Each structure stands twice: as structure tokens, then as C-alpha cells.
Amino acid sequence: MKYVISYLSVFVLVIFAAACSDISDEITTPVEVGIHSEGILNSSSNNFHGKLLGENGFKDCQQCHASTLTGGTAGESCVKCHSSIGVHQDGIKSPSSDNFHAKFLKNNGLMMNECSQCHGEEYEGGYSSPTCQNCHKGIAVHKTGIKSPSSENFHGKFIQAHNYDLGECSQCHGDNYAGGLISTSCNTCHDQSNGPEACNTCHGDFNDPVKIAPEVGAHYSHLENTVIAAEVSCETCHNVPAAFNSAGHIDSTPGAEVILTGAAGEGSTFNPANMTCNNTYCHGNFEFLKSESNFQFVYTADKMEGNNFNPDWNKLDASQAACGTCHGLPPVGHIPSDLSSCVNCHAGVVDAAGNIIDKSKHINGVKNTFGN
């Protein structure tokens, strides 16, 4: 009996050994982790981990370092160097997912420069290849100096260079720019009623919403510092948009289109090549027929006419608004008179020295005479 048990035990051990041998054949040998080579932390090395990640993605890393890349079985956390790396989970691109990248940045109080470590300073891909610019064309603005007007990286300069496409900003900061997915509000600095879309963000004085005249050419003297006539409305020279995103406002042709109407007079044009206004009523393109006047005694010809002066938009020395520039002193076809005599017929418009005393009655399309 003793021998039978011994033989049986040996038989069982042989069977068990054979089974273990089969199991060992099924266990795969761990694949060599090629990323952990000399130069893994050296960005100039061909073995730099960022370059290999660009080719293979994060899946290989997450096997050992955990799905959140916080250490896992390897015990080494990628977060030590890359505080935002935990964003790379399933759902990173889905706004409805808790792992959506914008929510991750917001919930963890992280800034955009964390992403630039791997995706490049301009977020064009960097070491990790995927470029943020596929979805976010304006993302390259998030660099050191973004809030400093004196910096080359100031966001205002970037937005201006990209034709003021604020749609790129609202993707992350929200349609009302109050923070959106990333909590940082543009309205902290852009505190006018329309936020970043206020006229003076792009036109005029950012610190004074009343001053919306662009700091180019004669805007200021037409809109805010008029001397010889009432202020000119924007609509006289431009199609003013009802809203920031109105058709024709922010388009593929940088610069404001000039379409002269109203007080500028029919047939008036702007020549962008030499920056001059042409055939404008406000600069002397007018004629008054003697046959239609109640005061024919002041005429020396069949009509009284202006000089049809073509002012240079960028000449700002006030000489182009001097009396005698847009019409003669007196106008052609008018009886001889000097400047001090204008008050005799145009009282309420000028004083005895020839100064305009009521700007609303000069260059207004009406002949204001004898108190009218």
C-alpha cells in the first residue's frame, strides 16, 4: 500500500509539472520598454521621451504609470514635471466628458503654459505632435507676456494680427467672455458693456469707451475735436455693423471699407491708394444756382461754387480745414467780401472775426443766411 501511494504521488507531481510547463508557455515575456534608454530626459536626445510619445501616444506609459500618469505600478509620477499631464484620459476631446481637457485645466487651476511643455510654445505640436491649433487657431496667444501691453506676446497684438477674430477667444472663454470652460474671464479688464466686443477695444482709446476714433489719420478731428462743423457720424463714411459679428465687419479684407454717404455728398469717393477724399460736399464739391436763390444780388455768375478740395487723410496740421481751403474767400461766384464781413449775412454762423460760432450751421447742406 505504501508503494502505491508513493507511485501515485510521483505521478501527480509529474502531471502538475507538465501543467505548469504549459502555463509558463502561455505567459508572455514582458516587452522591453524602449523609451527608458539613455537620454530619456534630454530633449536634444533621440531617446527623449517626448519624441517617443509623439509617435506612440500615452497608452504605453499608462500601463505602468497609471491612467492618470500619477505613478501606478512603476511608482514614478509624470506629474512631477508635467502638472497637467493627467488630462490625457479617455474623453479628453469630448465637452460632455468629465475628462474634457478644458474642464481639467479649470478644475485643477492650471494655466495654458502647462500644455506648451509638450505641445510647443505656439501649441503647434512640439514634441507630442498633436497640435492644439487644429481646433484652436488662436491658442498661440497664451504665452508669457500675454497680459502685458509692452510685450511682443501681448494678446491684443496677436488678435490684431489675426484680424480681430474673437471667435477663437469665445471657444474657451465663453460666448459672453465671462470664463466659459476655463473660468478666466476677459471681462475683468474689458469691463465695458460689450466686453471685448466694445468698439474702443479695436477703435480708439481702450481706457475711454467714449473715445472710439481710431488713432489713424483724421478720425479724431472728424469725430471728437471738430472746429468748423458738427461731429461727423461713423455712418457717413462706413457701414456701421449692428453687432460685432455682422456680415462685412470682421472679414477676409483687413481694414475698414469707406463708403461715403449723407453729408459727404452724392458721387463722393475715397481713394485708398493716395488716402484722399474726392468730390465730397464737406470739402467744397458744391454749387448753388443763382436761379434758385432768393438772394440773387450776392451772385456774380450763374452759380456759386466751392473748390472741390481733395484732402489728404493723413495730413493733420489743420491747414486743410482753414477758411479758403474748401471754398474761396469769398466763394467763386460771390460778390467781393472779406472774412470779417461774413457776419453781415451769416449772423449766428460766424462772428465778426470770421470764427465759426455754431458748428451745426456750417457744412450742414443748408445756406444759413440772415439768422436762419
ROKOLTOR-185263 format. One record per residue (C-alpha): residue number from 1; x, y, z. Coordinates in Angstrom, 2 decimals. Layout:
BEGIN
+-----+---------+---------+---------+
!  nr !      c1 !      c2 !      c3 !
+-----+---------+---------+---------+
! NUM !       X !       Y !       Z !
...
+-----+---------+---------+---------+
***
This chain:
BEGIN
+-----+---------+---------+---------+
!  nr !      c1 !      c2 !      c3 !
+-----+---------+---------+---------+
!   1 !    0.00 !    0.00 !    0.00 !
!   2 !    2.86 !    2.33 !    0.89 !
!   3 !    4.43 !    1.81 !   -2.53 !
!   4 !    1.12 !    2.51 !   -4.27 !
!   5 !    0.78 !    5.88 !   -2.52 !
!   6 !    4.36 !    6.78 !   -3.36 !
!   7 !    3.91 !    5.93 !   -7.01 !
!   8 !    0.65 !    7.88 !   -7.05 !
!   9 !    2.32 !   10.94 !   -5.52 !
!  10 !    5.09 !   10.85 !   -8.09 !
!  11 !    2.51 !   10.57 !  -10.86 !
!  12 !    0.59 !   13.60 !   -9.57 !
!  13 !    3.78 !   15.66 !   -9.35 !
!  14 !    4.67 !   14.79 !  -12.92 !
!  15 !    1.19 !   15.81 !  -14.12 !
!  16 !    1.39 !   19.09 !  -12.16 !
!  17 !    4.83 !   19.90 !  -13.54 !
!  18 !    3.62 !   19.33 !  -17.06 !
!  19 !    0.64 !   21.60 !  -16.46 !
!  20 !    2.86 !   24.35 !  -15.07 !
!  21 !    5.06 !   24.00 !  -18.10 !
!  22 !    2.04 !   24.63 !  -20.34 !
!  23 !    1.02 !   27.66 !  -18.29 !
!  24 !    4.52 !   29.12 !  -18.44 !
!  25 !    4.44 !   28.81 !  -22.20 !
!  26 !    1.28 !   30.95 !  -22.25 !
!  27 !    2.76 !   33.75 !  -20.10 !
!  28 !    4.19 !   36.40 !  -22.43 !
!  29 !    7.62 !   37.74 !  -21.82 !
!  30 !    7.42 !   41.48 !  -20.97 !
!  31 !    8.23 !   43.58 !  -23.97 !
!  32 !   11.32 !   45.70 !  -23.49 !
!  33 !   10.30 !   49.23 !  -22.63 !
!  34 !   12.42 !   51.02 !  -25.20 !
!  35 !   11.62 !   54.52 !  -24.00 !
!  36 !   13.69 !   54.04 !  -20.86 !
!  37 !   17.02 !   54.45 !  -22.59 !
!  38 !   19.91 !   56.80 !  -22.03 !
!  39 !   18.77 !   60.33 !  -22.87 !
!  40 !   15.16 !   59.78 !  -21.83 !
!  41 !   15.12 !   63.16 !  -20.06 !
!  42 !   17.32 !   65.01 !  -22.55 !
!  43 !   15.22 !   66.98 !  -25.04 !
!  44 !   18.09 !   67.02 !  -27.55 !
!  45 !   18.44 !   63.23 !  -27.49 !
!  46 !   16.78 !   60.92 !  -29.99 !
!  47 !   15.68 !   58.90 !  -26.96 !
!  48 !   13.88 !   61.84 !  -25.34 !
!  49 !   10.57 !   60.53 !  -24.01 !
!  50 !    8.61 !   63.40 !  -25.56 !
!  51 !    9.66 !   62.37 !  -29.06 !
!  52 !    8.68 !   58.75 !  -28.48 !
!  53 !    5.36 !   59.87 !  -27.05 !
!  54 !    4.70 !   61.81 !  -30.23 !
!  55 !    4.98 !   58.55 !  -32.14 !
!  56 !    3.24 !   56.14 !  -29.75 !
!  57 !    0.92 !   58.22 !  -27.56 !
!  58 !    0.26 !   57.77 !  -23.83 !
!  59 !   -1.20 !   54.25 !  -23.88 !
!  60 !    2.20 !   52.59 !  -23.36 !
!  61 !    3.03 !   54.91 !  -20.46 !
!  62 !   -0.30 !   54.36 !  -18.74 !
!  63 !    0.33 !   50.61 !  -18.48 !
!  64 !    2.92 !   51.24 !  -15.78 !
!  65 !    2.36 !   54.84 !  -14.69 !
!  66 !   -1.47 !   54.54 !  -14.32 !
!  67 !   -4.20 !   56.06 !  -16.46 !
!  68 !   -3.73 !   59.38 !  -14.65 !
!  69 !    0.07 !   59.08 !  -15.02 !
!  70 !    0.46 !   59.68 !  -11.29 !
!  71 !    2.78 !   56.72 !  -10.63 !
!  72 !    1.00 !   53.39 !  -10.93 !
!  73 !    3.00 !   50.19 !  -10.51 !
!  74 !    6.15 !   52.00 !  -11.63 !
!  75 !    5.98 !   54.35 !   -8.68 !
!  76 !    7.21 !   57.27 !  -10.78 !
!  77 !    4.74 !   60.09 !  -11.37 !
!  78 !    4.88 !   62.07 !  -14.60 !
!  79 !    3.14 !   64.87 !  -12.68 !
!  80 !    6.46 !   65.74 !  -11.03 !
!  81 !    7.47 !   67.55 !  -14.19 !
!  82 !    4.19 !   67.84 !  -16.09 !
!  83 !    1.45 !   69.10 !  -13.77 !
!  84 !   -1.21 !   68.98 !  -16.48 !
!  85 !   -0.36 !   65.56 !  -17.92 !
!  86 !   -3.27 !   63.88 !  -16.14 !
!  87 !   -5.58 !   65.43 !  -18.70 !
!  88 !   -4.71 !   62.70 !  -21.19 !
!  89 !   -7.54 !   60.29 !  -20.43 !
!  90 !  -10.49 !   58.92 !  -22.36 !
!  91 !  -12.87 !   61.79 !  -23.09 !
!  92 !  -10.17 !   64.44 !  -23.36 !
!  93 !  -11.76 !   65.80 !  -26.55 !
!  94 !  -15.40 !   65.44 !  -25.55 !
!  95 !  -17.01 !   68.54 !  -23.95 !
!  96 !  -19.60 !   66.28 !  -22.30 !
!  97 !  -16.94 !   64.18 !  -20.57 !
!  98 !  -15.63 !   64.84 !  -17.07 !
!  99 !  -12.19 !   64.30 !  -18.60 !
! 100 !  -12.61 !   67.06 !  -21.20 !
! 101 !   -9.31 !   68.95 !  -21.33 !
! 102 !  -10.79 !   72.40 !  -20.67 !
! 103 !  -12.59 !   71.14 !  -17.55 !
! 104 !   -9.38 !   69.54 !  -16.33 !
! 105 !   -7.44 !   72.81 !  -16.64 !
! 106 !  -10.23 !   74.74 !  -14.94 !
! 107 !  -10.80 !   72.28 !  -12.09 !
! 108 !   -7.10 !   71.98 !  -11.32 !
! 109 !   -6.29 !   75.68 !  -11.56 !
! 110 !   -3.79 !   75.12 !  -14.36 !
! 111 !   -2.61 !   77.65 !  -16.93 !
! 112 !   -2.13 !   77.18 !  -20.67 !
! 113 !    1.67 !   77.26 !  -20.42 !
! 114 !    1.48 !   73.82 !  -18.80 !
! 115 !    0.32 !   72.45 !  -22.15 !
! 116 !    3.12 !   74.18 !  -24.05 !
! 117 !    5.74 !   71.99 !  -22.36 !
! 118 !    4.83 !   69.16 !  -24.72 !
! 119 !    2.74 !   70.79 !  -27.42 !
! 120 !    5.23 !   73.58 !  -28.18 !
! 121 !    5.42 !   77.27 !  -27.38 !
! 122 !    2.99 !   78.04 !  -30.20 !
! 123 !    0.93 !   74.89 !  -29.43 !
! 124 !    1.76 !   73.72 !  -32.94 !
! 125 !    2.61 !   70.19 !  -31.80 !
! 126 !    6.03 !   70.32 !  -30.21 !
! 127 !    7.41 !   67.00 !  -29.03 !
! 128 !    3.99 !   65.36 !  -28.77 !
! 129 !    2.94 !   66.01 !  -32.38 !
! 130 !   -0.80 !   66.65 !  -31.84 !
! 131 !   -1.29 !   70.36 !  -32.47 !
! 132 !   -3.82 !   72.29 !  -30.42 !
! 133 !   -4.21 !   74.59 !  -33.42 !
! 134 !   -6.32 !   72.02 !  -35.24 !
! 135 !   -9.25 !   73.17 !  -33.14 !
! 136 !   -7.97 !   76.38 !  -31.53 !
! 137 !   -6.47 !   78.71 !  -34.12 !
! 138 !   -5.95 !   81.48 !  -31.57 !
! 139 !   -4.36 !   79.34 !  -28.88 !
! 140 !   -0.81 !   80.53 !  -29.65 !
! 141 !   -1.63 !   83.78 !  -27.85 !
! 142 !   -1.19 !   82.09 !  -24.46 !
! 143 !    2.49 !   82.84 !  -23.93 !
! 144 !    4.49 !   84.71 !  -21.32 !
! 145 !    3.58 !   88.40 !  -21.62 !
! 146 !    0.00 !   87.77 !  -22.75 !
! 147 !   -1.30 !   90.40 !  -20.29 !
! 148 !    1.48 !   92.96 !  -20.76 !
! 149 !    0.85 !   95.67 !  -23.41 !
! 150 !    4.61 !   96.22 !  -23.66 !
! 151 !    5.29 !   92.57 !  -24.51 !
! 152 !    5.54 !   91.23 !  -28.03 !
! 153 !    3.30 !   88.42 !  -26.77 !
! 154 !    0.52 !   90.78 !  -25.62 !
! 155 !   -2.80 !   89.21 !  -26.61 !
! 156 !   -4.06 !   92.45 !  -28.17 !
! 157 !   -1.20 !   92.43 !  -30.68 !
! 158 !   -1.85 !   88.79 !  -31.52 !
! 159 !   -5.58 !   89.34 !  -32.03 !
! 160 !   -4.91 !   92.40 !  -34.19 !
! 161 !   -2.51 !   90.40 !  -36.36 !
! 162 !   -5.24 !   87.78 !  -36.82 !
! 163 !   -7.86 !   90.29 !  -37.98 !
! 164 !   -9.66 !   90.52 !  -34.63 !
! 165 !  -11.18 !   87.04 !  -34.83 !
! 166 !  -12.66 !   86.98 !  -31.32 !
! 167 !  -14.49 !   83.78 !  -32.16 !
! 168 !  -11.28 !   81.98 !  -31.31 !
! 169 !  -11.37 !   83.51 !  -27.81 !
! 170 !  -15.01 !   82.66 !  -27.13 !
! 171 !  -14.38 !   78.95 !  -27.78 !
! 172 !  -12.79 !   78.66 !  -24.35 !
! 173 !  -13.75 !   81.88 !  -22.57 !
! 174 !  -17.47 !   81.59 !  -23.41 !
! 175 !  -19.81 !   83.43 !  -25.76 !
! 176 !  -20.03 !   86.28 !  -23.24 !
! 177 !  -16.29 !   86.04 !  -22.42 !
! 178 !  -17.16 !   85.55 !  -18.73 !
! 179 !  -14.96 !   82.48 !  -18.32 !
! 180 !  -16.64 !   79.66 !  -20.17 !
! 181 !  -14.91 !   76.32 !  -19.83 !
! 182 !  -11.70 !   77.67 !  -18.32 !
! 183 !  -13.10 !   80.18 !  -15.76 !
! 184 !  -10.73 !   83.02 !  -16.72 !
! 185 !  -12.94 !   85.98 !  -17.63 !
! 186 !  -11.96 !   88.51 !  -20.29 !
! 187 !  -14.45 !   90.93 !  -18.72 !
! 188 !  -12.18 !   91.60 !  -15.77 !
! 189 !  -10.21 !   94.02 !  -17.95 !
! 190 !  -12.72 !   94.50 !  -20.76 !
! 191 !  -15.33 !   95.96 !  -18.43 !
! 192 !  -17.39 !   97.90 !  -20.99 !
! 193 !  -20.96 !   96.74 !  -21.62 !
! 194 !  -19.95 !   94.67 !  -24.67 !
! 195 !  -16.78 !   93.28 !  -23.11 !
! 196 !  -14.04 !   92.59 !  -25.67 !
! 197 !  -16.52 !   93.40 !  -28.44 !
! 198 !  -16.82 !   97.06 !  -27.38 !
! 199 !  -15.91 !   99.44 !  -30.21 !
! 200 !  -12.99 !  101.00 !  -28.37 !
! 201 !  -11.26 !   97.63 !  -27.94 !
! 202 !  -10.14 !   97.91 !  -31.55 !
! 203 !  -11.01 !  101.53 !  -32.35 !
! 204 !   -9.58 !  104.38 !  -30.33 !
! 205 !   -8.78 !  104.64 !  -26.63 !
! 206 !   -9.08 !  101.35 !  -24.74 !
! 207 !   -9.27 !  103.19 !  -21.41 !
! 208 !  -12.05 !  105.53 !  -22.52 !
! 209 !  -15.11 !  103.93 !  -24.16 !
! 210 !  -16.33 !  107.37 !  -25.26 !
! 211 !  -13.30 !  107.85 !  -27.49 !
! 212 !  -13.72 !  105.37 !  -30.31 !
! 213 !  -11.85 !  107.24 !  -33.05 !
! 214 !   -9.05 !  105.03 !  -34.37 !
! 215 !   -5.65 !  106.60 !  -33.94 !
! 216 !   -5.09 !  106.85 !  -37.67 !
! 217 !   -5.49 !  109.77 !  -40.00 !
! 218 !   -8.07 !  112.48 !  -39.39 !
! 219 !  -10.55 !  110.40 !  -37.38 !
! 220 !  -10.07 !  112.44 !  -34.23 !
! 221 !  -10.70 !  115.78 !  -35.96 !
! 222 !  -13.85 !  114.43 !  -37.59 !
! 223 !  -15.39 !  112.64 !  -34.63 !
! 224 !  -14.26 !  114.30 !  -31.43 !
! 225 !  -12.34 !  117.50 !  -31.98 !
! 226 !  -14.30 !  119.29 !  -34.68 !
! 227 !  -13.71 !  123.03 !  -35.01 !
! 228 !  -15.67 !  124.25 !  -38.02 !
! 229 !  -18.55 !  121.75 !  -38.23 !
! 230 !  -20.59 !  119.33 !  -36.18 !
! 231 !  -19.15 !  115.92 !  -35.42 !
! 232 !  -19.34 !  113.51 !  -38.33 !
! 233 !  -21.16 !  110.25 !  -37.67 !
! 234 !  -19.40 !  106.96 !  -38.41 !
! 235 !  -22.24 !  106.12 !  -40.81 !
! 236 !  -21.20 !  108.98 !  -43.10 !
! 237 !  -18.10 !  107.08 !  -44.16 !
! 238 !  -18.72 !  103.46 !  -43.14 !
! 239 !  -21.36 !  100.77 !  -42.99 !
! 240 !  -21.56 !  100.53 !  -39.22 !
! 241 !  -22.30 !   96.95 !  -38.08 !
! 242 !  -25.22 !   96.30 !  -35.77 !
! 243 !  -23.12 !   93.73 !  -33.92 !
! 244 !  -19.50 !   92.62 !  -33.78 !
! 245 !  -20.15 !   89.58 !  -35.96 !
! 246 !  -22.34 !   91.35 !  -38.51 !
! 247 !  -21.56 !   90.50 !  -42.13 !
! 248 !  -18.76 !   92.61 !  -43.55 !
! 249 !  -17.36 !   93.74 !  -40.19 !
! 250 !  -14.71 !   91.12 !  -39.46 !
! 251 !  -13.89 !   89.66 !  -42.85 !
! 252 !  -11.03 !   88.50 !  -45.03 !
! 253 !  -10.15 !   92.03 !  -46.18 !
! 254 !   -8.41 !   93.80 !  -43.29 !
! 255 !   -9.09 !   97.50 !  -42.97 !
! 256 !  -12.31 !   99.46 !  -42.91 !
! 257 !  -14.20 !   99.85 !  -46.16 !
! 258 !  -15.02 !  103.51 !  -46.85 !
! 259 !  -18.46 !  104.08 !  -48.33 !
! 260 !  -19.25 !  107.80 !  -48.33 !
! 261 !  -22.88 !  108.83 !  -47.91 !
! 262 !  -25.00 !  111.55 !  -46.34 !
! 263 !  -23.10 !  114.76 !  -45.68 !
! 264 !  -20.24 !  113.58 !  -47.86 !
! 265 !  -22.49 !  114.06 !  -50.87 !
! 266 !  -23.55 !  112.03 !  -53.86 !
! 267 !  -20.68 !  110.80 !  -56.02 !
! 268 !  -18.06 !  111.24 !  -53.32 !
! 269 !  -15.32 !  108.62 !  -53.05 !
! 270 !  -12.25 !  107.70 !  -51.05 !
! 271 !   -9.02 !  106.79 !  -52.83 !
! 272 !   -7.10 !  104.28 !  -50.65 !
! 273 !   -4.05 !  104.48 !  -52.91 !
! 274 !   -3.26 !  108.10 !  -52.03 !
! 275 !   -5.54 !  108.37 !  -48.97 !
! 276 !   -7.64 !  111.25 !  -50.25 !
! 277 !  -11.34 !  112.06 !  -50.21 !
! 278 !  -12.67 !  113.11 !  -53.61 !
! 279 !  -15.74 !  115.06 !  -54.71 !
! 280 !  -17.09 !  115.47 !  -51.18 !
! 281 !  -19.61 !  118.17 !  -50.32 !
! 282 !  -17.94 !  118.72 !  -46.97 !
! 283 !  -14.70 !  119.71 !  -48.69 !
! 284 !  -16.09 !  122.00 !  -51.35 !
! 285 !  -17.83 !  119.93 !  -54.00 !
! 286 !  -20.94 !  122.07 !  -54.18 !
! 287 !  -22.64 !  124.64 !  -56.36 !
! 288 !  -25.60 !  126.94 !  -55.68 !
! 289 !  -27.54 !  128.19 !  -58.72 !
! 290 !  -28.43 !  131.86 !  -58.91 !
! 291 !  -31.77 !  130.98 !  -60.49 !
! 292 !  -32.78 !  129.07 !  -57.35 !
! 293 !  -31.72 !  131.73 !  -54.85 !
! 294 !  -33.85 !  134.30 !  -53.04 !
! 295 !  -30.76 !  136.50 !  -52.75 !
! 296 !  -29.55 !  136.83 !  -56.32 !
! 297 !  -27.85 !  140.14 !  -55.57 !
! 298 !  -24.90 !  138.31 !  -53.96 !
! 299 !  -24.14 !  136.39 !  -57.18 !
! 300 !  -21.64 !  137.50 !  -59.78 !
! 301 !  -22.22 !  134.46 !  -62.01 !
! 302 !  -24.91 !  131.91 !  -62.76 !
! 303 !  -23.73 !  129.82 !  -59.85 !
! 304 !  -21.67 !  129.95 !  -56.68 !
! 305 !  -19.31 !  127.02 !  -56.20 !
! 306 !  -16.69 !  125.52 !  -53.91 !
! 307 !  -13.10 !  124.49 !  -54.58 !
! 308 !  -13.82 !  120.73 !  -54.63 !
! 309 !  -10.73 !  120.20 !  -52.50 !
! 310 !   -9.31 !  116.68 !  -52.13 !
! 311 !   -7.90 !  116.50 !  -48.58 !
! 312 !   -5.09 !  114.14 !  -47.60 !
! 313 !   -6.40 !  111.89 !  -44.83 !
! 314 !   -3.03 !  111.69 !  -43.09 !
! 315 !   -2.18 !  115.39 !  -43.15 !
! 316 !   -3.06 !  116.53 !  -39.65 !
! 317 !   -1.64 !  120.05 !  -39.37 !
! 318 !   -5.11 !  121.72 !  -39.50 !
! 319 !   -4.24 !  123.50 !  -42.75 !
! 320 !   -6.84 !  121.52 !  -44.70 !
! 321 !   -9.65 !  122.92 !  -42.55 !
! 322 !   -8.60 !  126.56 !  -42.86 !
! 323 !  -11.07 !  129.05 !  -44.35 !
! 324 !  -10.42 !  129.41 !  -48.06 !
! 325 !   -9.44 !  125.76 !  -48.48 !
! 326 !  -12.80 !  124.22 !  -49.37 !
! 327 !  -14.26 !  127.43 !  -50.82 !
! 328 !  -12.75 !  130.79 !  -51.69 !
! 329 !  -12.92 !  133.91 !  -49.54 !
! 330 !  -15.48 !  134.64 !  -50.82 !
! 331 !  -16.59 !  131.57 !  -52.85 !
! 332 !  -16.33 !  131.69 !  -56.64 !
! 333 !  -19.44 !  133.49 !  -57.95 !
! 334 !  -19.96 !  135.51 !  -54.76 !
! 335 !  -19.72 !  139.31 !  -54.62 !
! 336 !  -16.38 !  140.57 !  -53.24 !
! 337 !  -16.19 !  140.33 !  -49.46 !
! 338 !  -13.62 !  139.80 !  -46.71 !
! 339 !  -13.82 !  137.36 !  -43.81 !
! 340 !  -14.97 !  139.96 !  -41.30 !
! 341 !  -17.98 !  140.79 !  -43.49 !
! 342 !  -19.42 !  137.25 !  -43.48 !
! 343 !  -21.31 !  138.07 !  -40.28 !
! 344 !  -23.44 !  140.62 !  -42.17 !
! 345 !  -25.37 !  137.86 !  -43.93 !
! 346 !  -24.43 !  134.79 !  -41.89 !
! 347 !  -25.05 !  136.03 !  -38.36 !
! 348 !  -25.42 !  133.09 !  -36.00 !
! 349 !  -22.91 !  131.10 !  -38.02 !
! 350 !  -19.79 !  133.27 !  -37.70 !
! 351 !  -18.72 !  136.22 !  -35.62 !
! 352 !  -17.11 !  139.49 !  -36.79 !
! 353 !  -13.68 !  137.85 !  -36.73 !
! 354 !  -14.85 !  135.08 !  -39.03 !
! 355 !  -14.85 !  132.38 !  -36.35 !
! 356 !  -17.50 !  129.67 !  -36.53 !
! 357 !  -19.78 !  130.14 !  -33.52 !
! 358 !  -22.39 !  127.49 !  -34.32 !
! 359 !  -20.83 !  124.37 !  -35.82 !
! 360 !  -24.23 !  122.86 !  -36.57 !
! 361 !  -24.85 !  125.61 !  -39.15 !
! 362 !  -21.64 !  125.13 !  -41.13 !
! 363 !  -21.16 !  122.33 !  -43.68 !
! 364 !  -24.68 !  121.15 !  -43.00 !
! 365 !  -26.16 !  121.15 !  -46.51 !
! 366 !  -28.10 !  124.36 !  -45.87 !
! 367 !  -27.35 !  128.02 !  -46.71 !
! 368 !  -27.89 !  129.67 !  -43.33 !
! 369 !  -28.41 !  133.38 !  -44.04 !
! 370 !  -29.89 !  136.29 !  -42.16 !
! 371 !  -30.39 !  134.39 !  -38.93 !
! 372 !  -31.71 !  131.17 !  -40.44 !
+-----+---------+---------+---------+
***
